[in-house]
Amino acid sequence: MNTEIASFFALFFDVAPNAVQTLDTSRGVDDFRAAFIVETEEGKKYVLKLAENDFTFPEKINVWRRTAEEYRKLGYYCPEIHPDKTGSFPLVDYAGHRCTAYAEDFAPFRPAQNRFSEDDAHNRALYDSYQRDIWKMTARIAALRLDYTEYPSAYCLFETFCPSDKTDEVLENALAWKKYANTLSQEFHGQVERIWRLWTENRTALEPLYKQLPTSVFQADLNPSNILLDDAGRFVGVYDFNLCGRDVFLNYLMREIFDDFQREISMICDALKTAKEDYCFSAPEKDVALMLYRCLKPLSFIRVDALKNLGTDREAIGAFLDETEHYLTAEINFREFME
């Protein structure tokens, strides 16, 4: 048993650790993270987490802790987050980093990602099996209108998630799209500028309306590595709350869905239809849904990657730009799925 990890673990629990598994979960030089699955002599497991970044600090962890509790109140499994024996989240020195430490229960369920394979049809079917459940869960959280924090989620729009962010992620992706599109051959420059004008005009018009929309506090990271399924493949809950925070439900809903344009719209409509069973969309939300879609999706990171992947295929690039411009102007009736 690693004595250093044992000393950290002793800050949180009186039980003796017996074995530890170390996981490096860092996200670059400015986002150090490490997790340790610690098994006690009695056979119980906990996850000890250490982080040095600009969004992990005691006040924020208490928001994660409270949010996980709100999900549990609705009947969903979320690991309990534990402070140390003094009720705080201490600073510890580890691997050359000054880390904030906290502990979680080890989840008895495994993430959906563990059931994925190289078979795209299998993965699609697996996602389809739980997508309705995750939207019902999220709609129920949205309906609570939780208001105990002003810290935004990582999906925030028109504001930044943490001090190191220069812009929100939506604008960052759009700027990346424009930067790459500007490298295309001269024949596309006029359309690129037209697409950029459409996007920026829509974003400018959306901003004052967006800031009037209702919010709640969400887990904010529904990727398959955080979706928990039981042994029968049924959805049971979520974990990993370190990106959670206040957000607009529609923003969160649309940004959790990625696919080609047509399937993406179909999935958003299905999610809206499911959500309205547990959530009453306000008139302002219905009014801005299309504007929000146009802001979030046509120049998202998957569109940047898709454009780059076309290389120098002029015909494919032209078709892609036509499709992008179409979805920046198309009249999509999201409202009918919200009423």
BELNOR-V407707 format. One record per residue. SS is DSSP state (A for helix, B for strand, O for the rest). PHI is phi in whole degrees, 0 to 359 (* if undefined). BURIAL is + if it has 24 or more other C-alpha atoms within 12 Angstrom, else -. Layout:
ss phi burial
SS PHI BURIAL
SS PHI BURIAL
This chain:
ss phi burial
O * -
O 296 -
A 293 -
A 294 -
A 293 +
A 298 +
A 292 -
A 292 +
A 299 +
O 293 +
O 292 +
O 254 +
O 226 +
O 273 -
O 290 -
O 275 +
B 283 +
B 243 -
B 211 +
B 218 +
B 242 -
B 260 -
B 235 -
B 270 -
O 246 -
O 296 -
O 233 -
O 102 -
O 295 -
O 264 -
O 219 -
B 276 +
B 216 +
B 218 +
B 232 +
B 230 +
B 274 +
B 252 +
B 256 +
B 275 -
O 296 -
O 277 -
O 93 -
O 278 -
B 244 +
B 227 +
B 244 +
B 266 +
B 238 +
B 236 +
B 212 +
B 233 +
O 203 +
O 265 +
O 232 +
O 244 +
O 204 +
A 308 +
A 298 -
A 291 +
A 298 +
A 296 +
A 293 +
A 301 +
A 298 +
A 294 +
A 294 +
A 301 +
A 295 +
A 296 +
A 294 +
A 296 -
A 300 -
O 274 -
O 99 -
O 263 +
B 283 +
O 216 +
O 298 +
O 286 +
B 266 +
B 249 +
O 281 +
O 284 +
O 294 -
O 268 -
O 87 -
O 238 -
O 240 +
O 285 +
B 267 -
B 226 +
B 264 -
B 210 -
O 51 -
O 80 -
B 239 -
B 262 -
B 253 +
B 276 +
B 247 +
B 208 +
B 230 +
B 225 +
B 296 +
O 281 +
O 293 +
O 280 -
O 246 +
B 254 +
B 289 +
A 302 +
A 305 -
A 293 -
A 262 +
O 285 -
O 218 -
O 278 -
O 271 -
A 299 -
A 296 -
A 297 -
A 295 -
A 296 -
A 296 -
A 295 +
A 300 +
A 300 -
A 289 -
A 240 +
A 297 +
A 298 +
A 295 +
A 289 +
A 285 +
A 295 +
A 301 +
A 293 +
A 295 +
A 293 +
A 292 +
A 300 +
A 294 +
A 286 +
O 50 +
O 299 +
O 221 +
O 267 -
O 212 +
O 256 -
O 291 +
B 283 +
O 285 +
O 293 +
O 269 +
O 304 +
O 235 +
O 68 +
O 203 +
O 256 +
O 282 +
O 213 +
O 303 -
O 284 -
O 284 -
O 273 -
O 216 -
O 289 +
A 295 +
A 296 +
A 294 +
A 302 -
A 294 +
A 296 +
A 295 +
A 294 +
A 299 +
A 295 +
A 300 -
A 288 +
A 299 +
O 292 -
O 272 -
O 293 +
O 298 -
A 306 -
A 299 -
A 262 +
A 299 -
A 298 -
A 290 +
A 301 +
A 295 -
A 294 -
A 298 +
A 295 +
A 294 -
A 301 +
A 293 +
A 291 +
A 295 -
A 295 +
A 299 +
A 296 -
A 289 -
A 287 +
A 307 -
A 294 -
A 286 -
A 300 +
O 289 -
O 261 -
O 282 +
O 294 +
B 230 +
B 214 +
B 242 +
B 241 +
O 298 +
O 68 +
O 194 +
O 270 +
O 279 +
O 301 +
O 283 -
O 246 +
B 272 +
B 258 +
B 237 +
O 277 -
O 296 -
O 271 -
O 87 +
O 274 +
B 292 +
B 233 +
B 165 +
B 219 +
O 218 +
O 71 +
O 257 +
O 284 +
O 250 +
O 287 +
B 163 +
B 292 +
B 200 +
B 277 +
A 304 +
A 299 +
A 298 +
A 297 +
A 300 +
A 292 +
A 280 +
O 271 +
O 241 +
O 223 +
O 189 -
O 294 -
A 306 +
A 293 -
A 293 -
A 300 +
A 296 +
A 300 -
A 293 +
A 297 +
A 297 +
A 297 +
A 295 +
A 297 +
A 296 +
A 293 +
A 298 +
O 291 +
O 292 -
O 236 -
O 220 +
O 262 +
O 292 +
O 281 -
A 302 -
A 299 +
A 295 +
A 296 +
A 292 +
A 258 +
A 305 +
A 291 +
A 299 +
A 294 +
A 304 +
A 296 +
A 284 +
A 275 +
O 260 +
O 298 +
O 245 +
O 290 +
A 299 +
A 289 +
A 288 +
A 299 +
A 297 -
A 297 +
A 295 +
A 297 +
A 292 -
O 282 -
O 59 -
O 250 -
O 289 -
A 299 -
A 295 -
A 293 -
A 297 +
A 299 +
A 295 -
A 294 +
A 295 +
A 300 -
A 295 -
A 299 +
A 296 +
A 301 -
A 281 +
A 274 +
A 232 -
O 296 -
O 270 -
O 261 +
O 270 -
O 293 +
A 304 +
A 295 -
A 268 +
O 251 +
O 254 -
